[in-house]
Amino acid sequence: MIQLIADSGSTKTDWALLYPNAPVERFQTSGMNPSLMDDDTLKRLLQVEVQPELHTTLLRVLPDEAESQRHVASHEMLLDRVRFYGAGCRPEQELRMGRLLAHWLRARHVSVASDLLGAAHALCGDRAGIVCILGTGSGSALYDGARFVQSTPSLGYILGDEGSGASLGKHLLADVFKGLLPSHLVDAFLDTYQMDVATAIQHIYRESSPNRYLAHFTHFLSDHQHEEAIHDFLVREFRLFFHRNIAAYHRPDLKVNFVGSIASIFHKELTEAAEHEGFHVGRILRSPIEALIAPTSYLRE
Protein backbone atom coordinates (compact mmCIF):
# COMPACT_ATOMS: atom_id res chain seq x y z
CA MET A 1 0.00 0.00 0.00
CA ILE A 2 1.31 3.45 -0.92
CA GLN A 3 0.38 5.99 1.74
CA LEU A 4 0.98 9.74 1.87
CA ILE A 5 0.84 11.57 5.20
CA ALA A 6 0.82 15.35 5.45
CA ASP A 7 1.08 17.84 8.28
CA SER A 8 0.19 21.31 7.02
CA GLY A 9 0.37 24.68 8.69
CA SER A 10 -0.23 28.12 7.24
CA THR A 11 3.41 28.43 6.16
CA LYS A 12 4.57 24.95 5.12
CA THR A 13 3.41 21.38 4.59
CA ASP A 14 5.53 18.38 5.52
CA TRP A 15 4.81 15.29 3.40
CA ALA A 16 5.89 11.69 3.99
CA LEU A 17 5.44 8.91 1.43
CA LEU A 18 5.28 5.42 2.92
CA TYR A 19 5.91 2.48 0.62
CA PRO A 20 6.35 -1.16 1.71
CA ASN A 21 9.95 -2.29 2.19
CA ALA A 22 11.34 1.13 1.29
CA PRO A 23 12.68 4.08 3.32
CA VAL A 24 10.23 6.85 4.10
CA GLU A 25 10.45 9.60 1.50
CA ARG A 26 9.89 13.20 2.62
CA PHE A 27 9.34 16.50 0.89
CA GLN A 28 8.04 19.95 1.78
CA THR A 29 5.73 22.43 0.06
CA SER A 30 3.91 25.64 0.96
CA GLY A 31 1.19 25.54 3.58
CA MET A 32 -2.41 24.87 2.60
CA ASN A 33 -5.16 26.29 4.77
CA PRO A 34 -8.68 25.66 3.38
CA SER A 35 -10.18 28.21 5.77
CA LEU A 36 -8.02 30.97 4.28
CA MET A 37 -7.61 29.75 0.68
CA ASP A 38 -10.13 29.32 -2.11
CA ASP A 39 -10.29 26.29 -4.41
CA ASP A 40 -8.20 27.93 -7.13
CA THR A 41 -5.35 28.66 -4.71
CA LEU A 42 -5.38 25.14 -3.29
CA LYS A 43 -5.60 23.65 -6.78
CA ARG A 44 -2.59 25.70 -7.90
CA LEU A 45 -0.51 24.55 -4.92
CA LEU A 46 -1.44 20.92 -5.53
CA GLN A 47 -0.62 21.18 -9.24
CA VAL A 48 2.49 23.35 -9.13
CA GLU A 49 4.16 22.19 -5.93
CA VAL A 50 2.79 18.87 -4.68
CA GLN A 51 2.25 16.91 -7.90
CA PRO A 52 5.82 17.38 -9.25
CA GLU A 53 7.38 16.45 -5.90
CA LEU A 54 5.11 13.45 -5.53
CA HIS A 55 5.72 12.17 -9.05
CA THR A 56 9.48 12.57 -8.69
CA THR A 57 9.39 10.67 -5.42
CA LEU A 58 7.19 7.91 -6.82
CA LEU A 59 9.54 7.43 -9.75
CA ARG A 60 12.39 6.98 -7.32
CA VAL A 61 10.75 4.50 -4.93
CA LEU A 62 8.64 2.33 -7.21
CA PRO A 63 10.57 -0.79 -8.20
CA ASP A 64 9.76 -0.58 -11.88
CA GLU A 65 10.47 2.93 -13.10
CA ALA A 66 9.04 2.33 -16.57
CA GLU A 67 5.77 1.14 -15.07
CA SER A 68 5.59 4.12 -12.75
CA GLN A 69 6.15 6.50 -15.66
CA ARG A 70 3.30 4.85 -17.52
CA HIS A 71 0.99 5.34 -14.55
CA VAL A 72 1.97 8.97 -14.07
CA ALA A 73 1.46 9.73 -17.76
CA SER A 74 -1.99 8.16 -17.80
CA HIS A 75 -2.99 9.75 -14.49
CA GLU A 76 -4.02 6.43 -13.00
CA MET A 77 -4.36 6.32 -9.26
CA LEU A 78 -1.10 5.47 -7.53
CA LEU A 79 -1.88 6.44 -3.93
CA ASP A 80 -3.90 4.04 -1.83
CA ARG A 81 -4.37 6.50 1.03
CA VAL A 82 -3.74 10.13 1.89
CA ARG A 83 -3.90 11.29 5.50
CA PHE A 84 -3.94 15.09 5.66
CA TYR A 85 -3.70 16.97 8.97
CA GLY A 86 -3.98 20.69 8.36
CA ALA A 87 -4.46 24.14 9.80
CA GLY A 88 -7.92 25.43 8.95
CA CYS A 89 -9.30 21.91 8.43
CA ARG A 90 -12.39 22.50 10.50
CA PRO A 91 -15.25 20.00 10.11
CA GLU A 92 -16.99 22.14 7.48
CA GLN A 93 -13.80 22.20 5.38
CA GLU A 94 -12.91 18.49 5.58
CA LEU A 95 -15.10 17.32 2.69
CA ARG A 96 -13.93 20.12 0.40
CA MET A 97 -10.25 19.56 1.18
CA GLY A 98 -10.64 15.80 0.83
CA ARG A 99 -12.25 16.18 -2.58
CA LEU A 100 -9.40 18.38 -3.84
CA LEU A 101 -6.74 16.02 -2.51
CA ALA A 102 -8.41 12.95 -3.98
CA HIS A 103 -8.76 14.54 -7.41
CA TRP A 104 -5.38 16.22 -7.80
CA LEU A 105 -3.28 13.57 -6.06
CA ARG A 106 -5.15 10.63 -7.61
CA ALA A 107 -5.79 8.93 -4.28
CA ARG A 108 -8.26 6.12 -3.65
CA HIS A 109 -8.94 7.03 -0.02
CA VAL A 110 -8.44 10.39 1.69
CA SER A 111 -8.92 11.37 5.33
CA VAL A 112 -8.70 15.00 6.44
CA ALA A 113 -8.48 16.24 10.01
CA SER A 114 -7.24 19.29 11.88
CA ASP A 115 -3.55 19.86 12.50
CA LEU A 116 -4.45 19.85 16.18
CA LEU A 117 -5.69 16.25 15.95
CA GLY A 118 -2.47 15.31 14.18
CA ALA A 119 -0.58 16.94 17.05
CA ALA A 120 -2.65 14.98 19.58
CA HIS A 121 -1.88 11.68 17.86
CA ALA A 122 1.83 12.56 17.68
CA LEU A 123 2.19 13.93 21.21
CA CYS A 124 -0.21 11.86 23.30
CA GLY A 125 -1.18 8.76 21.35
CA ASP A 126 -3.99 7.22 23.40
CA ARG A 127 -3.15 9.09 26.62
CA ALA A 128 -4.89 12.17 27.98
CA GLY A 129 -3.13 15.51 27.79
CA ILE A 130 -3.31 19.14 26.78
CA VAL A 131 -2.25 19.55 23.17
CA CYS A 132 -1.01 22.80 21.64
CA ILE A 133 0.34 24.15 18.40
CA LEU A 134 2.71 27.11 18.35
CA GLY A 135 3.76 27.85 14.80
CA THR A 136 2.64 30.64 12.49
CA GLY A 137 -0.68 30.32 14.31
CA SER A 138 -1.61 28.75 17.63
CA GLY A 139 -4.20 26.36 18.94
CA SER A 140 -4.96 24.17 21.93
CA ALA A 141 -7.34 21.50 23.14
CA LEU A 142 -7.95 19.10 26.01
CA TYR A 143 -7.55 15.53 24.72
CA ASP A 144 -8.84 12.46 26.56
CA GLY A 145 -6.81 9.93 24.59
CA ALA A 146 -9.39 9.43 21.87
CA ARG A 147 -11.02 12.78 21.18
CA PHE A 148 -11.04 16.44 22.12
CA VAL A 149 -13.34 17.18 25.04
CA GLN A 150 -12.72 20.93 25.23
CA SER A 151 -10.95 23.55 23.18
CA THR A 152 -10.28 27.27 23.23
CA PRO A 153 -10.84 29.01 19.89
CA SER A 154 -7.63 30.52 18.55
CA LEU A 155 -9.54 33.34 16.76
CA GLY A 156 -6.71 34.04 14.32
CA TYR A 157 -3.82 36.47 14.45
CA ILE A 158 -6.03 39.57 14.85
CA LEU A 159 -8.22 38.46 17.76
CA GLY A 160 -6.07 35.74 19.26
CA ASP A 161 -3.33 33.28 18.27
CA GLU A 162 -1.43 34.24 21.42
CA GLY A 163 2.11 32.87 21.47
CA SER A 164 2.16 32.18 17.75
CA GLY A 165 4.73 33.44 15.27
CA ALA A 166 2.19 35.88 13.86
CA SER A 167 1.29 37.22 17.30
CA LEU A 168 4.94 37.51 18.36
CA GLY A 169 5.76 39.33 15.12
CA LYS A 170 2.78 41.64 15.49
CA HIS A 171 3.71 42.72 19.00
CA LEU A 172 7.42 42.93 18.19
CA LEU A 173 6.71 45.22 15.25
CA ALA A 174 4.43 47.40 17.37
CA ASP A 175 7.04 47.62 20.15
CA VAL A 176 9.69 48.65 17.63
CA PHE A 177 7.67 51.47 16.09
CA LYS A 178 6.28 52.64 19.43
CA GLY A 179 9.79 52.73 20.91
CA LEU A 180 9.02 50.23 23.66
CA LEU A 181 12.19 48.21 23.13
CA PRO A 182 15.68 49.40 24.11
CA SER A 183 17.06 51.75 21.47
CA HIS A 184 19.87 49.40 20.39
CA LEU A 185 17.31 46.68 19.61
CA VAL A 186 15.11 49.12 17.70
CA ASP A 187 18.13 50.18 15.66
CA ALA A 188 19.15 46.55 15.07
CA PHE A 189 15.65 45.67 13.89
CA LEU A 190 15.39 48.60 11.47
CA ASP A 191 18.89 47.91 10.18
CA THR A 192 18.08 44.21 9.65
CA TYR A 193 14.81 44.71 7.78
CA GLN A 194 15.35 48.16 6.23
CA MET A 195 11.73 49.13 6.75
CA ASP A 196 9.53 51.93 8.00
CA VAL A 197 5.96 52.25 9.26
CA ALA A 198 4.55 52.78 5.76
CA THR A 199 6.17 49.57 4.49
CA ALA A 200 4.83 47.57 7.44
CA ILE A 201 1.30 48.92 6.97
CA GLN A 202 1.43 48.12 3.24
CA HIS A 203 2.34 44.48 3.92
CA ILE A 204 -0.05 43.95 6.82
CA TYR A 205 -3.16 45.77 5.68
CA ARG A 206 -3.00 45.68 1.88
CA GLU A 207 -1.18 42.51 0.83
CA SER A 208 -1.90 38.80 1.13
CA SER A 209 -0.79 36.48 3.95
CA PRO A 210 -0.09 39.12 6.63
CA ASN A 211 0.15 36.32 9.23
CA ARG A 212 3.15 34.83 7.41
CA TYR A 213 4.70 38.27 6.99
CA LEU A 214 4.42 38.94 10.71
CA ALA A 215 5.70 35.50 11.66
CA HIS A 216 8.96 35.94 9.77
CA PHE A 217 10.05 38.59 12.30
CA THR A 218 10.49 35.80 14.86
CA HIS A 219 13.93 35.28 13.27
CA PHE A 220 14.92 38.56 14.94
CA LEU A 221 13.68 37.25 18.29
CA SER A 222 15.72 34.09 17.84
CA ASP A 223 18.85 36.01 16.86
CA HIS A 224 18.55 38.23 19.95
CA GLN A 225 17.24 35.63 22.38
CA HIS A 226 20.14 36.37 24.77
CA GLU A 227 18.94 39.95 25.29
CA GLU A 228 17.09 40.49 28.56
CA ALA A 229 14.42 42.62 26.87
CA ILE A 230 13.72 39.90 24.28
CA HIS A 231 13.66 37.21 26.97
CA ASP A 232 11.13 39.23 28.98
CA PHE A 233 9.10 39.91 25.82
CA LEU A 234 8.88 36.19 25.02
CA VAL A 235 7.99 35.11 28.54
CA ARG A 236 5.28 37.77 28.68
CA GLU A 237 3.80 36.65 25.36
CA PHE A 238 3.81 32.97 26.33
CA ARG A 239 2.25 33.74 29.69
CA LEU A 240 -0.62 35.31 27.77
CA PHE A 241 -0.96 32.08 25.81
CA PHE A 242 -1.31 30.02 28.98
CA HIS A 243 -3.57 32.55 30.67
CA ARG A 244 -5.94 33.05 27.74
CA ASN A 245 -5.98 29.51 26.33
CA ILE A 246 -4.85 26.82 28.78
CA ALA A 247 -6.26 28.06 32.09
CA ALA A 248 -9.81 27.45 30.83
CA TYR A 249 -9.27 23.67 30.95
CA HIS A 250 -8.77 23.69 34.74
CA ARG A 251 -6.37 20.75 34.47
CA PRO A 252 -3.07 21.76 36.07
CA ASP A 253 -2.50 18.04 36.72
CA LEU A 254 -1.97 17.40 33.00
CA LYS A 255 1.22 18.27 31.15
CA VAL A 256 0.94 20.78 28.32
CA ASN A 257 2.43 19.37 25.10
CA PHE A 258 3.45 21.29 22.00
CA VAL A 259 4.25 20.98 18.33
CA GLY A 260 5.52 23.79 16.15
CA SER A 261 8.63 25.78 15.33
CA ILE A 262 7.90 28.53 17.86
CA ALA A 263 7.54 26.07 20.74
CA SER A 264 10.73 24.30 19.67
CA ILE A 265 12.90 27.40 19.20
CA PHE A 266 11.73 29.20 22.34
CA HIS A 267 11.27 26.17 24.59
CA LYS A 268 13.17 27.71 27.53
CA GLU A 269 11.01 30.84 27.62
CA LEU A 270 7.89 28.72 27.07
CA THR A 271 8.76 26.49 30.03
CA GLU A 272 9.44 29.52 32.22
CA ALA A 273 6.11 31.07 31.27
CA ALA A 274 4.31 27.80 32.05
CA GLU A 275 5.81 27.69 35.53
CA HIS A 276 4.74 31.28 36.19
CA GLU A 277 1.16 30.31 35.29
CA GLY A 278 1.15 27.05 37.27
CA PHE A 279 1.55 24.57 34.40
CA HIS A 280 4.15 22.00 33.39
CA VAL A 281 5.40 21.53 29.84
CA GLY A 282 5.51 17.96 28.53
CA ARG A 283 6.70 16.94 25.07
CA ILE A 284 7.76 19.48 22.46
CA LEU A 285 8.07 18.43 18.80
CA ARG A 286 9.15 20.82 16.08
CA SER A 287 7.00 18.84 13.63
CA PRO A 288 4.63 15.93 14.31
CA ILE A 289 5.40 14.20 11.04
CA GLU A 290 8.14 11.95 12.45
CA ALA A 291 5.85 10.67 15.19
CA LEU A 292 2.97 10.22 12.75
CA ILE A 293 4.99 7.97 10.45
CA ALA A 294 6.61 5.89 13.20
CA PRO A 295 5.70 2.17 13.19
CA THR A 296 4.01 2.57 16.58
CA SER A 297 2.19 5.72 15.54
CA TYR A 298 -1.32 6.09 16.86
CA LEU A 299 -3.36 6.79 13.71
CA ARG A 300 -7.09 6.40 13.58
CA GLU A 301 -8.95 5.66 10.41
N, C-alpha and C positions, 0 to 999 in steps of 0.2 A: 504494500500500500504506500502510495506517495502522499505525504501529508505536509501542508504548509501552515506554519504557526506565525502569527504576527502580533506584535505589541506596538500600538500606535499612539503617539501623543500628538500635540498640536504642531510640534517642530519636526519630529522624525518618526519613522517606522522601522522597527527591527524585525526582520524576517528570518525564519529558519526553515529549511527544507529537510524533511526527514524521509530517508529512503532506506529500505531494508538492506542490511549488510554493507552500509556505506557511511562514511563520516557525515556528520551534520554540516550542511552548507548554509552559510549565513550571508545576508546582504542587507543594505540599508537604503531607504528612500525617504522622501519628504513625508511629513505627517499628514494624516487624513482624518479630518474631523467632520462627520456628516451633519453635525449641528451647526457648523459654521460655513460649510461648503455646499454649493449646489451640485446637481448631477454632472453638469458639464466639467466642473473643476475636478471632481473625483474621477470622472471618466478619463480626463487628460492625464492625471497622475498615474492611473492604472495603465494607460496605453504607453505613455512616454517614459515612465520610470520603472514601473513594476514588471510589465511584460518583457522588456529586453533583458533585465536582470534575471528573471525567472527562466526565460528560454536559454540564456547562456549557461545558467546553472544546471538546467535539465540536460543539456547537451553534454555537460561534463560528467554528470553522475550516472546517466543511463548507460547500461552496459553495451548497447548497440547504438552507436552514434548515428549511423545511417537511418535506423528505424526511428530514432527520436527526431531527426530532421524531417522525416516524412510526416510524422504526427504534427510537428509544429507548423509545417507548411499547410497542412490540410485543416488546421485548427480543431483537431479532434481533442477530446478531453484527456488530459494527462494527469490531473490532480484528483485523487480520490477524496481528499478532505482538506478544507481550509478552516482553520480556527483563528478568528480575528478578534482581538481584544483592543478596543480603541476608545480614546477620548471622544466624548460627544455621542457615544453609542448608547443613548438612552433607549428604553423599550420602544418608543415610537419611531426610532430610526433604525432599529435592527433589521426589519424586513427590507427596507430600502437599501441599506448597505449590503446585506446579504445577496440581494438580487444583482447589484452591480459587480460584486466580487465573483459570483457564480458565472456571470456572462463574460466578463473581461479576462478572467483567469481560467476559464474553461474547467470549472471544478464540479464534480458530481454532488458533493455535499458541502454545505457551508454553515458554520455556526458563528454568530456575532454576539459579543457581550461587551460590557463596559471594561475600560482599562482598569477600573477599580476591582472588578471581579477577577481579572487576570492577576492583579497584585495580591488579592486574597489567596488565590490558589498557590501563587509562588511563595508567599510569606508564611502562610498559616497552614496550608494543606487542609486537613480536616479538624484542626484545633481552633478554639475560639481566640479572638484577638481583635485589637483595633488596627485597622488597615488604612494607610494613608499614601497619597501620592504627592510628591513635591518635585515638580518639573517646571515646565513653562506655566502650567496651571497647577491647582491643588485640589485635593478631594480627600474625603475620609468617610469611614463607615464602621459600624460595630458588626462584627462577623461572628456567627455562632458555630462555625465549622462546616456549615453547609450552605448558609444563605446570609444575606444582610438583614439584620433585625432593626437597625436604626441608622440613619445617615443625616449629615448636616449638609444642606445645599451649598455648593461652592460659590454660586452666583456670578462667576466670571471675574475677569480682572478689574472691572469697574466697581462692582458692588462687593466683591469678596476676593477669593483666591489668595487669602492671607498666606504668607510664607512661600509663595510660588516665585518663579523667576520673573514673571510679569509684574507681580506686586512689589518684589524687591527693587526691580528696575524703575518702576513708577515712583516709589518713594525716594530712591537714590537720586533720580533726576530732579525731583522737586526739591530735595535738600540741597543739591548743588546750586540750582538757580535762585533759591531763597537764601543762600548763604548760611545754611545751618550746619554745614560741615566745616572743619578747620580749613583755613585758607590754602594750606599747601595741598590738601586733598582736592579742593575745588580746582585749583590750578592744574593739578595732575590730570584730573578728569577732562577738563576742557582742552588740555594739550593732547591727551590721548585720542579724543574723538573729534576734535576740531569742529565744534558745533556751537550754536547759539540758541536762544529761546525760540526764534522763528523757525529754525530747522527742526527742532524737537516738536513743535506744534504741527508743522507740516506732516511729519511722519505719523504722529499719534492721532491726529484728528482728521486727516485728509487722505491718508494712504491705507492700503490694505495691510492686514496682519499686524496691528499695533501691539498685540500681546507678544509676538515674537520679537518685534523691534525692542520693546522694553526689556524683555528677558535677556537680550544679548549684553546688556550692561552689567550683568552678574559677573562677567569676566573681570571687570574692574574690582568688584568686591573680592573676588578670589585672589587677584594680584596684590591686593592691599589688606589681606586678611590679618596680617600681623599688627596693623594699626589699631590702637585702642578705640578710636572713634568708629571704625568699621566693625570691630568686634561687638561693641555696644549696640550699634545699629542692627546687626544680625540677630543678636539675642533678643532685642526688643521686638523685632519683626516676628521671630519664631514664637515668642511668648504670646503674641496676638493670635497666632495660629492655634495654639493650644487653648487659649482662653475662649476664642470665638467658635471653635470647631470641635474640640475634643472634650471639653468640660461638660458638654450637654449629654454625654453618654453616661456620666456618673459611674464610671468603672475604673477607679484608680488602681484596682487590683490587677487589671490586664495591662500587659506591655503594649506600647504603641509602636507599630512596625511601619517601615517606610520603603517605598521604591521611588526612584527618580534622581536625576543628576544633582538637583539642589540639596536634597537630603544627604547624598553621598559626599559632595564636595564640602558642605558646611556641617558635617556630622558633630563636630565638637561643640559648636555654638547651639546646634539643635538639641543636643543632650543637656547642655547647661540650661537652656530655656525650659526644657521638660522638667528638670529638677526644681526650678523656680516655681513652676505651676503645679507641682505635686504629682508628676507622672514619670514613668520610666520607659526609656527607649529600648525596643527589642532589636529585631533584625533590620538592617538597612541594605538594600540592594540597589545598585545604580540602575540596573535594568532587570525586569523579571524574566526575560527571555531564556536565560540559562536554566533557571529553575523550572520553567514551563516545559522545556524539552528534555529534562533529565528523565532517566528510565523510571524513577520512582515518583515522577510528577503526578500531582493530584489534579487530573483533568476530567471534568464531567462532560458527558455528552450534551 
